[in-house]
Amino acid sequence: GAVVSQHPSWVICKSGTSVKIECRSLDFQATTMFWYRQFPKQSLMLMATSNEGSKATYEQGVEKDKFLINHASLTLSTLTVTSAHPEDSSFYICSAWDQKANYGYTFGSGTRLTVV
Amino acid sequence: AQKVTQAQTEISVVEKEDVTLDCVYETRDTTYYLFWYKQPPSGELVFLIRRNSFDEQNEISGRYSWNFQKSTSSFNFTITASQVVDSAVYFCALILTSTGNQFYFGTGTSLTVIP
């Protein structure tokens, strides 16, 4: 079935540094990927929609200059958290649409970011 | 506006008991999909079921069953004879094909099965 590989699974970084999270579709081409953020004991909230070859669409309240999204190929989307601060500590998870998959949507395994 | 409500924040049951997780959704669209996902402590989302808005047939998969009722905009999930491994957070979600396949998640229900 459709597989989305997300790396790293966890990362600890110092405040002020940048962190890049990768989301790869392994056996299908994903023209659209979605990035979600989940704070502890809360639901998943859509941050942005990543479209291959074009600019990402950000949800209201999400700083596009802080959360840089690049979708340069049909199998890779990246989320870079720039100048990370402790309040950016969260669980980030990507999702991709594969029309051939049984249920269409596949999620990555998530990345737990801790900013110290 | 689209919305998914899971009124039960936390549920605890004793092993082998049955438990039902409630999900109520709001949308004006006529074409949509409903999902249930399981999120264990490790964080990954485990797909459980997808149901489209035109299919109100209830479904059973092993100990899991789902009751979809458009009349009440509900998509409830029942676990029969619960097991400790069922302990997780369960999310109900909605997708509207009109909005580009974006998920609208409920707030989740944390289920603890006590041995």
Chai-1 contact restraints between the chains, C-beta under 6 A:
chainA,res_idxA,chainB,res_idxB,connection_type,confidence,min_distance_angstrom,max_distance_angstrom,comment,restraint_id
A,S43,B,F105,contact,1.0,0.0,6.0,A-B,restraint_1
A,S43,B,T107,contact,1.0,0.0,6.0,A-B,restraint_2
A,S43,B,G108,contact,1.0,0.0,6.0,A-B,restraint_3
A,L44,B,F105,contact,1.0,0.0,6.0,A-B,restraint_4
A,L46,B,Q102,contact,1.0,0.0,6.0,A-B,restraint_5
A,F91,B,G43,contact,1.0,0.0,6.0,A-B,restraint_6
A,W97,B,N101,contact,1.0,0.0,6.0,A-B,restraint_7
A,Y103,B,F47,contact,1.0,0.0,6.0,A-B,restraint_8
A,Y103,B,R50,contact,1.0,0.0,6.0,A-B,restraint_9
A,F107,B,L45,contact,1.0,0.0,6.0,A-B,restraint_10
A,S109,B,E44,contact,1.0,0.0,6.0,A-B,restraint_11
A,G110,B,G43,contact,1.0,0.0,6.0,A-B,restraint_12
A,G110,B,E44,contact,1.0,0.0,6.0,A-B,restraint_13
